[in-house]
């Protein structure tokens, strides 16, 4: 999948990262769905790299060819924890996708 015009802005300071982005899918004219994705991402990482926490929000848009995507929202929470010096870590992630009656899922 290719993306045409798009943009990304990122700010990092003291283990915090904030990103905002916008993507427009590059499609053939005969199958143009006007699919777009806009969102924001936040991550925090501890100075010793043993903790990483993050969250994201995405908003999708599309035309009637992909009506289920138009207006969809995706919410994501994630965590990475390395509690010991040994090679052992714990990773967790939760995602929720919602678009009224068209889409409703969690993982």
BALO-436534 format. One record per residue (C-alpha): residue number from 1; z negated, y, x. Coordinates in steps of 0.25 Angstrom, whole numbers, plus 5000, padded with zeros to 4 digits. Each point is the difference from the previous one (the first is absolute). Layout:
BEGIN
+-----+------+------+------+
|   i |    Z |    Y |    X |
+-----+------+------+------+
| NUM |    Z |    Y |    X |
...
+-----+------+------+------+
END
This chain:
BEGIN
+-----+------+------+------+
|   i |    Z |    Y |    X |
+-----+------+------+------+
|   1 | 5000 | 5000 | 5000 |
|   2 | 5004 | 5014 | 5006 |
|   3 | 4994 | 5013 | 4996 |
|   4 | 5008 | 5013 | 5000 |
|   5 | 4993 | 5014 | 5001 |
|   6 | 4985 | 4999 | 5002 |
|   7 | 4988 | 5006 | 5007 |
|   8 | 4987 | 4997 | 5006 |
|   9 | 4989 | 5009 | 5004 |
|  10 | 4988 | 4994 | 5008 |
|  11 | 4987 | 5006 | 5005 |
|  12 | 4990 | 4993 | 5009 |
|  13 | 4986 | 5004 | 5005 |
|  14 | 4988 | 4993 | 5005 |
|  15 | 5004 | 4986 | 4994 |
|  16 | 5005 | 5006 | 4987 |
|  17 | 5015 | 4999 | 4996 |
|  18 | 5006 | 5007 | 4988 |
|  19 | 5015 | 4998 | 4997 |
|  20 | 5009 | 5005 | 4988 |
|  21 | 5014 | 4994 | 4998 |
|  22 | 5012 | 5001 | 4991 |
|  23 | 5011 | 4990 | 5000 |
|  24 | 5014 | 4999 | 4993 |
|  25 | 5007 | 4987 | 4999 |
|  26 | 5014 | 5000 | 5006 |
|  27 | 5008 | 4992 | 4990 |
|  28 | 5015 | 4998 | 4997 |
|  29 | 5005 | 5010 | 4990 |
|  30 | 5004 | 4989 | 4990 |
|  31 | 4986 | 4994 | 5000 |
|  32 | 4991 | 5013 | 5002 |
|  33 | 4986 | 4999 | 4994 |
|  34 | 4995 | 5013 | 5005 |
|  35 | 4988 | 4992 | 5006 |
|  36 | 4990 | 5009 | 5007 |
|  37 | 4986 | 4998 | 5006 |
|  38 | 4990 | 5011 | 5003 |
|  39 | 4986 | 4998 | 5004 |
|  40 | 4988 | 5003 | 5009 |
|  41 | 4992 | 4991 | 5010 |
|  42 | 4987 | 5001 | 5006 |
|  43 | 4994 | 4992 | 5011 |
|  44 | 4987 | 5001 | 5008 |
|  45 | 4997 | 4992 | 5013 |
|  46 | 4987 | 4999 | 5007 |
|  47 | 5000 | 5005 | 5015 |
|  48 | 4997 | 4985 | 5004 |
|  49 | 5012 | 4995 | 4992 |
|  50 | 4991 | 4990 | 4993 |
|  51 | 5001 | 5007 | 4986 |
|  52 | 5013 | 5005 | 4993 |
|  53 | 5000 | 5004 | 4985 |
|  54 | 5012 | 5005 | 4993 |
|  55 | 5005 | 5004 | 4986 |
|  56 | 5014 | 5004 | 4995 |
|  57 | 5006 | 5005 | 4987 |
|  58 | 5015 | 4999 | 4997 |
|  59 | 5008 | 5005 | 4988 |
|  60 | 5014 | 4994 | 4997 |
|  61 | 5011 | 5006 | 4993 |
|  62 | 5014 | 4994 | 4995 |
|  63 | 5010 | 5001 | 4989 |
|  64 | 5003 | 4991 | 4988 |
|  65 | 5006 | 4989 | 5009 |
|  66 | 4986 | 4998 | 5005 |
|  67 | 4992 | 5005 | 4989 |
|  68 | 4988 | 4992 | 5003 |
|  69 | 4998 | 5007 | 5013 |
|  70 | 5001 | 5014 | 4995 |
|  71 | 4986 | 5006 | 4999 |
|  72 | 4993 | 4988 | 5007 |
|  73 | 4988 | 5003 | 5008 |
|  74 | 4994 | 4991 | 5011 |
|  75 | 4986 | 5001 | 5006 |
|  76 | 4996 | 4993 | 5012 |
|  77 | 4986 | 4998 | 5007 |
|  78 | 4999 | 4993 | 5013 |
|  79 | 4989 | 4997 | 5011 |
|  80 | 5000 | 4993 | 5014 |
|  81 | 4987 | 4997 | 5006 |
|  82 | 4997 | 4993 | 5014 |
|  83 | 4985 | 4998 | 4999 |
|  84 | 4999 | 4993 | 5013 |
|  85 | 5005 | 5001 | 5014 |
|  86 | 5006 | 4986 | 4998 |
|  87 | 5014 | 4998 | 4995 |
|  88 | 4996 | 5000 | 4985 |
|  89 | 5004 | 5010 | 4990 |
|  90 | 5000 | 5002 | 4985 |
|  91 | 5011 | 5007 | 4992 |
|  92 | 5000 | 5004 | 4986 |
|  93 | 5010 | 5006 | 4991 |
|  94 | 5002 | 5004 | 4985 |
|  95 | 5012 | 5005 | 4993 |
|  96 | 5002 | 5005 | 4986 |
|  97 | 5014 | 5003 | 4994 |
|  98 | 5000 | 5007 | 4986 |
|  99 | 5011 | 5006 | 4991 |
| 100 | 4995 | 4999 | 4986 |
| 101 | 5005 | 4988 | 4993 |
| 102 | 5012 | 4998 | 5010 |
| 103 | 4991 | 4996 | 5012 |
| 104 | 4986 | 4996 | 5001 |
| 105 | 4995 | 4991 | 5012 |
| 106 | 4989 | 4999 | 5010 |
| 107 | 4999 | 4992 | 5013 |
+-----+------+------+------+
END
